[in-house]
Amino acid sequence: MASINKSELTKQVAAKSELKQKDAEKVIDTLIDTIKENLANGDKVQIIGFGSFEVRQRAERKGRNPQTGKTLIIPATQVPAFKPGKALKDAVK
């Protein structure tokens, strides 16, 4: 299974949308920045047919240092999460 990087994604978006590659890159960058800003503000970003991005709380938990075997407390944190929408799930079946 192959993966594509941002450059390849930009080329594909430019070709499908008939935009110049520079313009397609600007659109992708703006989309990513807008999603990041909204998540940083605590907002959920929902794209119907694709999925939703949100910030989830990860609780404090116990962990273990693999080198020393010592147990330690991993502090609570907030993490970004993506939940795919039905259309995206159906597309990859």
N, CA, C and O atoms as a MOPAC input file, in Angstrom:
PM7 MOZYME 1SCF
protein

 N      0.84500 1    -1.16400 1     0.00000 1
 C      0.00000 1     0.00000 1     0.00000 1
 C      0.90000 1     1.23900 1     0.00000 1
 O      1.79000 1     1.36600 1     0.84100 1
 N      0.67000 1     2.12300 1    -0.92000 1
 C      1.47300 1     3.34500 1    -1.05000 1
 C      0.84000 1     4.48400 1    -0.26000 1
 O     -0.35900 1     4.48100 1     0.01800 1
 N      1.67100 1     5.45000 1     0.09100 1
 C      1.15500 1     6.65400 1     0.73300 1
 C      1.61900 1     7.85600 1    -0.08100 1
 O      2.61800 1     7.79200 1    -0.79700 1
 N      0.88300 1     8.94100 1     0.04000 1
 C      1.26600 1    10.14200 1    -0.69200 1
 C      1.61500 1    11.22900 1     0.30800 1
 O      1.08200 1    11.27000 1     1.41700 1
 N      2.50900 1    12.10000 1    -0.09500 1
 C      2.88000 1    13.22100 1     0.76100 1
 C      2.10300 1    14.46900 1     0.32000 1
 O      1.29700 1    14.42000 1    -0.60900 1
 N      2.36000 1    15.57000 1     0.99900 1
 C      1.62400 1    16.80300 1     0.71300 1
 C      1.84900 1    17.26600 1    -0.72400 1
 O      0.92200 1    17.75400 1    -1.37000 1
 N      3.06300 1    17.11500 1    -1.22100 1
 C      3.38600 1    17.53300 1    -2.58200 1
 C      2.56100 1    16.75400 1    -3.61100 1
 O      2.02200 1    17.33400 1    -4.55300 1
 N      2.46900 1    15.43700 1    -3.42000 1
 C      1.67300 1    14.60400 1    -4.32200 1
 C      0.18600 1    14.93800 1    -4.21400 1
 O     -0.52500 1    14.97600 1    -5.21800 1
 N     -0.27300 1    15.17800 1    -2.99000 1
 C     -1.66500 1    15.56100 1    -2.78500 1
 C     -1.96400 1    16.86400 1    -3.50800 1
 O     -3.01000 1    17.00500 1    -4.14200 1
 N     -1.04100 1    17.81500 1    -3.40900 1
 C     -1.19900 1    19.10700 1    -4.08300 1
 C     -1.30300 1    18.92300 1    -5.59200 1
 O     -2.14000 1    19.55200 1    -6.23900 1
 N     -0.46600 1    18.07300 1    -6.14600 1
 C     -0.50500 1    17.80600 1    -7.59500 1
 C     -1.84700 1    17.20900 1    -8.00900 1
 O     -2.42100 1    17.59700 1    -9.02700 1
 N     -2.34200 1    16.26300 1    -7.21200 1
 C     -3.61100 1    15.62500 1    -7.54500 1
 C     -4.78400 1    16.60200 1    -7.43900 1
 O     -5.67500 1    16.60400 1    -8.28900 1
 N     -4.77800 1    17.42500 1    -6.40000 1
 C     -5.84400 1    18.41800 1    -6.24000 1
 C     -5.80100 1    19.41900 1    -7.38900 1
 O     -6.84200 1    19.79100 1    -7.93100 1
 N     -4.60900 1    19.85200 1    -7.75800 1
 C     -4.46200 1    20.80900 1    -8.86200 1
 C     -5.00100 1    20.21100 1   -10.15700 1
 O     -5.71300 1    20.88400 1   -10.90200 1
 N     -4.67200 1    18.96600 1   -10.42600 1
 C     -5.12000 1    18.31600 1   -11.66300 1
 C     -6.64200 1    18.14300 1   -11.68800 1
 O     -7.27700 1    18.39400 1   -12.71300 1
 N     -7.22800 1    17.71600 1   -10.56600 1
 C     -8.67500 1    17.46800 1   -10.52800 1
 C     -9.49600 1    18.74600 1   -10.51400 1
 O    -10.62100 1    18.76900 1   -11.01200 1
 N     -8.94100 1    19.80700 1    -9.94900 1
 C     -9.70600 1    21.04900 1    -9.83100 1
 C     -9.35100 1    22.06300 1   -10.91200 1
 O     -9.93600 1    23.14400 1   -10.97600 1
 N     -8.39900 1    21.71100 1   -11.75100 1
 C     -7.92700 1    22.58300 1   -12.82400 1
 C     -7.38100 1    23.90400 1   -12.27600 1
 O     -7.50500 1    24.95200 1   -12.91000 1
 N     -6.77500 1    23.83300 1   -11.08900 1
 C     -6.10500 1    24.98500 1   -10.50300 1
 C     -4.61200 1    24.86600 1   -10.77900 1
 O     -4.10600 1    23.78500 1   -11.08200 1
 N     -3.92000 1    25.98700 1   -10.66900 1
 C     -2.46900 1    25.92800 1   -10.74600 1
 C     -1.98900 1    25.24800 1    -9.46900 1
 O     -2.64600 1    25.32200 1    -8.43000 1
 N     -0.85200 1    24.59400 1    -9.55400 1
 C     -0.34500 1    23.86400 1    -8.40200 1
 C     -0.11200 1    24.78800 1    -7.20500 1
 O     -0.34800 1    24.39700 1    -6.06200 1
 N      0.34200 1    25.99300 1    -7.46400 1
 C      0.55900 1    26.96900 1    -6.39700 1
 C     -0.75500 1    27.32200 1    -5.69200 1
 O     -0.79900 1    27.45300 1    -4.46900 1
 N     -1.82000 1    27.47300 1    -6.48000 1
 C     -3.13000 1    27.79100 1    -5.90500 1
 C     -3.68300 1    26.61700 1    -5.09800 1
 O     -4.26800 1    26.80900 1    -4.03300 1
 N     -3.49500 1    25.41000 1    -5.60900 1
 C     -3.95800 1    24.21600 1    -4.89300 1
 C     -3.22300 1    24.07800 1    -3.56600 1
 O     -3.82500 1    23.71100 1    -2.55700 1
 N     -1.93000 1    24.37000 1    -3.56100 1
 C     -1.14500 1    24.30300 1    -2.32600 1
 C     -1.66000 1    25.32800 1    -1.31400 1
 O     -1.74000 1    25.04600 1    -0.11800 1
 N     -2.00500 1    26.50900 1    -1.80200 1
 C     -2.53700 1    27.55800 1    -0.93100 1
 C     -3.86500 1    27.11700 1    -0.30600 1
 O     -4.10800 1    27.36200 1     0.87500 1
 N     -4.71400 1    26.47200 1    -1.09200 1
 C     -6.00500 1    25.98800 1    -0.59800 1
 C     -5.79100 1    24.92300 1     0.48200 1
 O     -6.43500 1    24.96200 1     1.53000 1
 N     -4.89300 1    23.97900 1     0.22800 1
 C     -4.62800 1    22.90900 1     1.19400 1
 C     -4.04700 1    23.48600 1     2.47700 1
 O     -4.46700 1    23.11200 1     3.57200 1
 N     -3.07800 1    24.40100 1     2.35000 1
 C     -2.47600 1    25.02700 1     3.52500 1
 C     -3.51500 1    25.78600 1     4.34500 1
 O     -3.52300 1    25.71300 1     5.57400 1
 N     -4.38600 1    26.51400 1     3.65600 1
 C     -5.42700 1    27.28100 1     4.33400 1
 C     -6.40800 1    26.36000 1     5.04600 1
 O     -6.82500 1    26.65100 1     6.16700 1
 N     -6.77800 1    25.26500 1     4.41800 1
 C     -7.68400 1    24.29100 1     5.03400 1
 C     -7.06200 1    23.71600 1     6.30100 1
 O     -7.71800 1    23.65200 1     7.34000 1
 N     -5.81400 1    23.30200 1     6.22400 1
 C     -5.12700 1    22.72100 1     7.37800 1
 C     -5.00600 1    23.75000 1     8.50300 1
 O     -5.27200 1    23.43600 1     9.66300 1
 N     -4.60400 1    24.97700 1     8.16400 1
 C     -4.46500 1    26.02500 1     9.17100 1
 C     -5.79900 1    26.34200 1     9.84800 1
 O     -5.85100 1    26.54700 1    11.06000 1
 N     -6.86900 1    26.38000 1     9.06400 1
 C     -8.19300 1    26.68000 1     9.60700 1
 C     -8.66200 1    25.58400 1    10.55400 1
 O     -9.24300 1    25.87300 1    11.60000 1
 N     -8.41400 1    24.33800 1    10.19700 1
 C     -8.77400 1    23.22200 1    11.07900 1
 C     -7.97400 1    23.31700 1    12.37300 1
 O     -8.53400 1    23.16200 1    13.45800 1
 N     -6.66600 1    23.57200 1    12.27000 1
 C     -5.81800 1    23.70100 1    13.46900 1
 C     -6.30300 1    24.81800 1    14.38100 1
 O     -6.39500 1    24.62900 1    15.59400 1
 N     -6.61800 1    25.98600 1    13.81100 1
 C     -7.07500 1    27.12900 1    14.60100 1
 C     -8.36200 1    26.80600 1    15.34600 1
 O     -8.50700 1    27.13200 1    16.52500 1
 N     -9.29200 1    26.16500 1    14.65300 1
 C    -10.56700 1    25.83400 1    15.28900 1
 C    -10.38600 1    24.80700 1    16.40100 1
 O    -11.01800 1    24.92400 1    17.45100 1
 N     -9.54000 1    23.81200 1    16.19400 1
 C     -9.27700 1    22.82800 1    17.23800 1
 C     -8.59900 1    23.48200 1    18.43500 1
 O     -8.91100 1    23.15600 1    19.58000 1
 N     -7.67400 1    24.40400 1    18.17800 1
 C     -6.98600 1    25.10900 1    19.25800 1
 C     -7.96700 1    25.93000 1    20.08900 1
 O     -7.75100 1    26.13200 1    21.28400 1
 N     -9.04200 1    26.40200 1    19.46500 1
 C    -10.07400 1    27.16700 1    20.16600 1
 C    -11.10500 1    26.25900 1    20.84700 1
 O    -12.03900 1    26.74200 1    21.48800 1
 N    -10.93000 1    24.95200 1    20.70300 1
 C    -11.85000 1    24.00900 1    21.33500 1
 C    -13.06800 1    23.67900 1    20.50800 1
 O    -13.99500 1    23.03200 1    20.99600 1
 N    -13.08000 1    24.11700 1    19.25100 1
 C    -14.22000 1    23.85100 1    18.37400 1
 C    -14.04500 1    22.52200 1    17.64300 1
 O    -12.92600 1    22.06600 1    17.41100 1
 N    -15.16200 1    21.92000 1    17.29000 1
 C    -15.17900 1    20.70500 1    16.48800 1
 C    -15.34500 1    21.12400 1    15.02700 1
 O    -16.12700 1    22.02600 1    14.72800 1
 N    -14.62300 1    20.48200 1    14.12500 1
 C    -14.73200 1    20.78100 1    12.69800 1
 C    -15.35000 1    19.56500 1    12.01700 1
 O    -14.77000 1    18.48000 1    12.01500 1
 N    -16.53400 1    19.76100 1    11.44000 1
 C    -17.24800 1    18.65800 1    10.81000 1
 C    -17.38200 1    18.93000 1     9.31700 1
 O    -17.90100 1    19.96700 1     8.90600 1
 N    -16.91200 1    17.99100 1     8.51900 1
 C    -17.03400 1    18.07700 1     7.06200 1
 C    -17.95100 1    16.93200 1     6.65000 1
 O    -17.55600 1    15.76600 1     6.64600 1
 N    -19.18200 1    17.29000 1     6.30500 1
 C    -20.19200 1    16.29100 1     5.97600 1
 C    -19.69500 1    15.41900 1     4.81700 1
 O    -19.21300 1    15.92500 1     3.80400 1
 N    -19.82100 1    14.11300 1     4.98800 1
 C    -19.39000 1    13.16700 1     3.96700 1
 C    -17.92600 1    12.77500 1     4.09100 1
 O    -17.48000 1    11.83600 1     3.43300 1
 N    -17.17500 1    13.48100 1     4.92500 1
 C    -15.75500 1    13.15500 1     5.09900 1
 C    -15.47700 1    12.70900 1     6.53000 1
 O    -15.00700 1    11.59400 1     6.75500 1
 N    -15.76700 1    13.57400 1     7.49300 1
 C    -15.54100 1    13.21600 1     8.88600 1
 C    -15.46000 1    14.44000 1     9.76400 1
 O    -15.71900 1    15.55800 1     9.31800 1
 N    -15.09600 1    14.22500 1    11.02000 1
 C    -14.99800 1    15.35000 1    11.93900 1
 C    -13.69800 1    15.27800 1    12.74300 1
 O    -13.21100 1    14.21000 1    13.11500 1
 N    -13.17300 1    16.46600 1    12.98500 1
 C    -11.96900 1    16.64500 1    13.78600 1
 C    -12.39900 1    17.24100 1    15.11200 1
 O    -13.24000 1    18.13900 1    15.14900 1
 N    -11.82700 1    16.74700 1    16.20200 1
 C    -12.14900 1    17.28200 1    17.50700 1
 C    -10.96500 1    17.09000 1    18.44300 1
 O    -10.02700 1    16.35500 1    18.13600 1
 N    -11.02300 1    17.75800 1    19.58600 1
 C     -9.99900 1    17.60300 1    20.60700 1
 C    -10.58800 1    16.72300 1    21.69400 1
 O    -11.68700 1    16.97500 1    22.19000 1
 N     -9.83800 1    15.68100 1    22.06000 1
 C    -10.28900 1    14.77500 1    23.11400 1
 C     -9.34100 1    14.85900 1    24.30400 1
 O     -8.14900 1    15.13100 1    24.15700 1
 N     -9.89800 1    14.61900 1    25.47800 1
 C     -9.10600 1    14.58600 1    26.71000 1
 C     -8.54700 1    13.17900 1    26.89300 1
 O     -9.28600 1    12.19700 1    26.82300 1
 N     -7.27200 1    13.08800 1    27.12300 1
 C     -6.66400 1    11.80600 1    27.47000 1
 C     -6.36200 1    11.87800 1    28.96300 1
 O     -5.63700 1    12.76700 1    29.41100 1
 N     -6.91000 1    10.95500 1    29.72200 1
 C     -6.78600 1    10.96700 1    31.17600 1
 C     -5.36400 1    10.64600 1    31.62200 1
 O     -4.58400 1    10.04000 1    30.88700 1
 N     -5.05000 1    11.06800 1    32.84200 1
 C     -3.76900 1    10.71600 1    33.44600 1
 C     -3.72200 1     9.19500 1    33.60300 1
 O     -4.73000 1     8.56600 1    33.92300 1
 N     -2.55700 1     8.61800 1    33.37800 1
 C     -2.45300 1     7.16400 1    33.46900 1
 C     -1.05300 1     6.76000 1    33.91400 1
 O     -0.11700 1     7.55900 1    33.88200 1
 N     -0.93500 1     5.52400 1    34.32300 1
 C      0.35800 1     4.99800 1    34.74300 1
 C      1.08200 1     4.42700 1    33.52700 1
 O      0.47000 1     3.82400 1    32.64500 1
 N      2.37900 1     4.62700 1    33.50000 1
 C      3.19700 1     4.08100 1    32.43500 1
 C      4.43800 1     3.45400 1    33.04700 1
 O      4.61200 1     3.45000 1    34.26600 1
 N      5.30100 1     2.92300 1    32.18200 1
 C      6.50900 1     2.28700 1    32.66100 1
 C      7.66900 1     2.67400 1    31.76400 1
 O      7.55600 1     2.60700 1    30.54000 1
 N      8.77100 1     3.07500 1    32.35100 1
 C      9.97700 1     3.37700 1    31.60200 1
 C     10.57500 1     2.04600 1    31.15700 1
 O     10.96300 1     1.24300 1    32.00500 1
 N     10.66100 1     1.78800 1    29.84500 1
 C     11.14400 1     0.48800 1    29.37500 1
 C     12.62100 1     0.22800 1    29.70900 1
 O     13.03900 1    -0.92800 1    29.77500 1
 N     13.40700 1     1.27800 1    29.91700 1
 C     14.82700 1     1.09500 1    30.22000 1
 C     15.05800 1     0.72000 1    31.68100 1
 O     15.88500 1    -0.13600 1    31.99600 1
 N     14.30500 1     1.38200 1    32.57200 1
 C     14.52900 1     1.14700 1    34.00100 1
 C     13.46300 1     0.26900 1    34.64000 1
 O     13.68500 1    -0.29400 1    35.71200 1
 N     12.31800 1     0.14600 1    33.99900 1
 C     11.21600 1    -0.62300 1    34.56400 1
 C     10.44200 1     0.14300 1    35.61700 1
 O      9.48400 1    -0.37500 1    36.19000 1
 N     10.85200 1     1.37200 1    35.87200 1
 C     10.21900 1     2.21600 1    36.88900 1
 C      8.84200 1     2.68100 1    36.40000 1
 O      8.68500 1     3.06000 1    35.23900 1
 N      7.84400 1     2.64900 1    37.30100 1
 C      6.52500 1     3.15800 1    36.92100 1
 C      6.51900 1     4.67400 1    37.07300 1
 O      7.20400 1     5.23500 1    37.92900 1
 N      5.73700 1     5.31500 1    36.23200 1
 C      5.62600 1     6.76600 1    36.27800 1
 C      4.22200 1     7.17300 1    35.89700 1
 O      3.46300 1     6.38900 1    35.32600 1
 N      3.89000 1     8.39100 1    36.21500 1
 C      2.56500 1     8.92800 1    35.90100 1
 C      2.67700 1     9.75000 1    34.61500 1
 O      3.47800 1    10.68000 1    34.52600 1
 N      1.86700 1     9.39200 1    33.63200 1
 C      1.78800 1    10.15200 1    32.38900 1
 C      0.65200 1    11.15500 1    32.58300 1
 O     -0.49200 1    10.75600 1    32.80200 1
 N      0.95700 1    12.45700 1    32.50600 1
 C     -0.07900 1    13.45600 1    32.79900 1
 C     -1.21800 1    13.47400 1    31.77400 1
 O     -1.06000 1    13.03200 1    30.63600 1
 N     -2.36200 1    13.99500 1    32.20800 1
 C     -3.50900 1    14.16100 1    31.31200 1
 C     -3.13000 1    15.15900 1    30.21900 1
 O     -2.31900 1    16.05900 1    30.44000 1
 N     -3.71200 1    14.99300 1    29.06500 1
 C     -3.40800 1    15.88400 1    27.94700 1
 C     -4.59200 1    15.94600 1    26.98700 1
 O     -5.52100 1    15.14200 1    27.06000 1
 N     -4.53100 1    16.90800 1    26.09900 1
 C     -5.54000 1    17.01600 1    25.04200 1
 C     -4.89500 1    16.55900 1    23.73600 1
 O     -3.75700 1    16.92200 1    23.44000 1
 N     -5.62700 1    15.76100 1    22.95800 1
 C     -5.09700 1    15.26200 1    21.69500 1
 C     -6.11800 1    15.47800 1    20.57900 1
 O     -7.32100 1    15.35800 1    20.80900 1
 N     -5.64200 1    15.79800 1    19.36400 1
 C     -6.57000 1    15.90800 1    18.24400 1
 C     -7.01900 1    14.51500 1    17.82000 1
 O     -6.26000 1    13.54900 1    17.90700 1
 N     -8.26000 1    14.42600 1    17.36300 1
 C     -8.80700 1    13.14400 1    16.92300 1
 C     -9.62700 1    13.35000 1    15.65600 1
 O    -10.20400 1    14.41500 1    15.44000 1
 N     -9.66800 1    12.32500 1    14.83300 1
 C    -10.46400 1    12.35000 1    13.60500 1
 C    -11.41000 1    11.16700 1    13.62300 1
 O    -11.00900 1    10.03700 1    13.90100 1
 N    -12.66700 1    11.43800 1    13.32500 1
 C    -13.66700 1    10.37500 1    13.22200 1
 C    -14.19700 1    10.39900 1    11.79100 1
 O    -14.82500 1    11.37800 1    11.38900 1
 N    -13.95800 1     9.34600 1    11.01800 1
 C    -14.40700 1     9.33600 1     9.62400 1
 C    -15.93000 1     9.29700 1     9.52700 1
 O    -16.60600 1     8.69100 1    10.35900 1
 N    -16.45400 1     9.95500 1     8.49500 1
 C    -17.87800 1     9.95400 1     8.23400 1
 C    -18.28900 1     8.70200 1     7.46600 1
 O    -17.43900 1     7.95400 1     6.98200 1
 N    -19.58100 1     8.48400 1     7.36000 1
 C    -20.10700 1     7.28900 1     6.69900 1
 C    -19.65100 1     7.18000 1     5.24200 1
 O    -19.26900 1     6.10300 1     4.78400 1
 N    -19.69300 1     8.29900 1     4.52300 1
 C    -19.30500 1     8.26300 1     3.10700 1
 C    -17.84300 1     7.86000 1     2.95100 1
 O    -17.50400 1     7.12100 1     2.02700 1
 N    -16.97900 1     8.33300 1     3.83300 1
 C    -15.56100 1     7.97600 1     3.76500 1
 C    -15.38900 1     6.50400 1     4.11600 1
 O    -14.62100 1     5.80000 1     3.46000 1
 N    -16.08300 1     6.03300 1     5.12700 1
 C    -16.00800 1     4.63000 1     5.50000 1
 C    -16.45900 1     3.72600 1     4.34900 1
 O    -15.83400 1     2.70600 1     4.05600 1
 N    -17.55800 1     4.12500 1     3.70500 1
 C    -18.07800 1     3.33100 1     2.58700 1
 C    -17.12200 1     3.34700 1     1.39400 1
 O    -17.03200 1     2.36100 1     0.66100 1
 N    -16.41300 1     4.44900 1     1.19500 1
 C    -15.50500 1     4.57500 1     0.05500 1
 C    -14.29700 1     3.65200 1     0.17000 1
 O    -13.74300 1     3.22100 1    -0.84100 1
 N    -13.88700 1     3.34900 1     1.40700 1
 C    -12.69900 1     2.51400 1     1.58200 1
 C    -13.01300 1     1.03700 1     1.79300 1
 O    -12.09700 1     0.22600 1     1.92900 1
 N    -14.27000 1     0.68400 1     1.82100 1
 C    -14.65200 1    -0.74000 1     1.97700 1
 C    -14.27800 1    -1.53700 1     0.76700 1
 O    -14.52100 1    -2.74200 1     0.72200 1

